[in-house]
Amino acid sequence: MNPVRTLFLGTALAAAALPALAHGDEDHSEPHPVAAPMAAQGPRAEAQTDAFELVATLEQDRLVLYIDRFDTNEPVVGAQVEVDTGTVQALATQSSPGVYWIAEGGLGQPGKHPLAITIETEDTADLLTASLEVTAPPAASTSGPKSEPWMAWGLGGTLLLSGAGLLALRRRPRTTAPGTAT
């Protein structure tokens, strides 16, 4: 095989393998937004009684309530759900089985927001209390993507050595086989 081709192939393979290098318990891959932790999905509150369990999440401009029966875990359908946030008192609208919502009504502001939720079904009525804690959004980062300095140095060194090798191959005198004319 031609030495120049071998050098180019080796350089390309070395440069392609650099991002795969990891050490210790470090993960050098990009995070996947699909697998975001629950804390990153927004503020949430939980409450339960002997009859019901509830998870309340703040999603965009709504407070969404997921309500099910405590003993069977089946969604609560057709209930009258009233939410008191301390500043707003509203009847929740059912959007799907076991899922109710109200307009957020100021709950998006940072702080602890007390919630009192009254749930009335045909056979049961209960009052659940919870606290929704909303934190201030993190300050926007002005820095670009995180770069690994060792990766840049390694790639630069590989390219520099490849260039020096090519120069050395080009400058070496060509030898001809005995008995051939030049």
Protein Blocks (a to p, Z undefined) as FASTA:
>chain_A
ZZklmmmmmmmmmmmmmmmpcghjbdfbdcdfklgcfklnopcdddddfkbccddddehj
accdddddfklopacehiacdddehjaccddddfbghiacddfklplpgcdddddddddd
fkbccdddddddddddddddfbdcdddfklmmmmmmmmmmmmmmmmmmmmpccdddehia
ZZ
